[in-house]
């Protein structure tokens, strides 16, 4: 089966600019996650969708980050304006997990963001 | 929220030896404990998971044990090989959501 797709793979921007990332999950996976992974650390959950609804966005810096998952499939994550500390790899993952079912997550290749 | 502690942060073993990585969690309601392997510059990949109704699970050279009373779980890799070198993340959670540990960098020395 096709894996999780993300684009772009790399992005370099200056601080205060805006940037957007795109994710296409594995077909049929209802749950979609966006993580931020800073070098040397574990993935930190930013936002989680179940279909097109938000399940958890408690760690999303809402003053600058936004995300949407229209139609419950593809998702976009936006940062506006970017700060130096946003430099990280942004990972998208999807899962067949549901409200009463555990399942592992499948990760995309990530987008490496560098903010100068 | 859930807090996951993982140790050691780095681990070096000789090829052929065993490696053990340990994690503790805080939320007694957690019922799902996956482990991910992340090679340098690549995405995390699920290597094994265990649910709270099971105490141990094995898949070839890797095994995971869970002690719900003590709220800790461990990853065991036997007969380590150079290709096992990577960062390993434990995670803990319930349905849908998991919290990741900080990772263990495993180096297998040929």
Contacts between the chains, C-beta under 8 A, distances in Angstrom:
chain1	res1	chain2	res2	distance
A	31	B	96	5.5
A	40	B	103	7.9
A	41	B	102	6.1
A	41	B	103	7.2
A	42	B	6	8.0
A	42	B	89	5.2
A	42	B	100	3.8
A	42	B	101	5.8
A	42	B	102	5.1
A	42	B	103	5.1
A	43	B	44	6.7
A	43	B	89	7.4
A	43	B	100	5.2
A	44	B	100	7.6
A	45	B	97	7.2
A	45	B	99	7.6
A	48	B	96	6.8
A	48	B	97	6.2
A	50	B	96	6.9
A	55	B	96	6.4
A	55	B	97	7.2
A	56	B	97	6.0
A	58	B	1	7.7
A	91	B	43	6.7
A	91	B	44	7.4
A	95	B	96	7.2
A	97	B	95	6.2
A	97	B	96	4.6
A	98	B	95	6.9
A	98	B	96	7.0
A	99	B	95	5.9
A	99	B	96	7.1
A	100	B	95	5.9
A	101	B	95	6.3
A	102	B	31	6.9
A	102	B	32	3.9
A	102	B	49	7.6
A	102	B	51	6.2
A	102	B	94	7.7
A	102	B	95	6.0
A	102	B	96	8.0
A	104	B	34	5.3
A	104	B	46	3.9
A	104	B	49	5.6
A	105	B	34	7.6
A	105	B	46	6.8
A	105	B	98	7.6
A	106	B	46	7.3
A	107	B	43	4.1
A	107	B	44	5.1
A	107	B	45	7.1
A	108	B	43	6.5
A	109	B	42	7.7
A	109	B	43	5.5
A	110	B	43	6.0
